[in-house]
Amino acid sequence: MSVLLDNQFKELPPDKSVDTKTFLDTVSHLPAFFDCLGSKAFSAIKSDINGNITKIKAVYVKDPAKYVTLQDILEAERAEYASEWPKVGATLALMWLKRGLRFIQILLQSLADGEKDENNPNLIKVNVTKAYEQALKRYHGWMVQRIFSAVLFAAPYRSNFLKALSKGEEVKEEECLANIRHFLVNYTPTVDAIYEMYMNLNAELDYTV
Ligand code: EIS
């Protein structure tokens, strides 16, 4: 069974609210995936994402009945922190986490769509660069952009990456791409819903790190 399919996101309800517990349970499996990528270069990214998840979880477990949806958390923190909000608490952690999730979404979509560098068909640089430019670059100053360029060299080969997504099992490329498409069916609307929530609540910030 594929790593992705083991941890499918749930279908959103009609009001597009994201259930906090289900969301946290699902994203908690993502950091382990970095270990499959086989390079220490990814450990800073892994710990950043882990930190985001831990922070959101810490708020949720304080009062699960109060924080049923992610929006409940943002609204409670908006009331609690007043002028400090939204650059605070789980609101800030989810603001960054969703950018990582968007990065993964664009990367997987680009692979599923068969986008490749015809001269280097087994490299995923074009896919990773597209995801970076659309999801993260504008939030990074020149230093972090340079770190990205360095990490890009550690990006796995396309065949190895697809294999890692399938826990190293010998799965045919077409089957793996079908798994990715299946995964994206609920994943993409969930990430979209979180972005929409940040827009609607005016919680998005565009400072760079
Ligand atoms: C935030 O980090 C914290 O997350 C947040 C709070 O402390 C806030 C304060 O301003 O800062 O500085 C971090 C930023 N996070 C801001 C940078 C970390 C390293 C980024 C290096 C650039 C790497 C680009 C990605 C290249 C990946 C190549 C992959 C090839 C396969 C399937 C692969 C999945 C990769 C997913 C990549 C997601 C990257 C996410 C980076 C997020 C970021 O820019 S708080 O913490 O509120 O929780 O305390």
Boltz pocket constraint, residues with backbone or C-beta under 6 A from the ligand:
constraints:
  - pocket:
      binder: B
      contacts: [[A, 37], [A, 44], [A, 45], [A, 48], [A, 49], [A, 51], [A, 52], [A, 53], [A, 55], [A, 89], [A, 92], [A, 93], [A, 94], [A, 96], [A, 97], [A, 99], [A, 100], [A, 101], [A, 103], [A, 104], [A, 107], [A, 128], [A, 132], [A, 136], [A, 144], [A, 147], [A, 148], [A, 151], [A, 152], [A, 155], [A, 156], [A, 209]]
      max_distance: 6.0
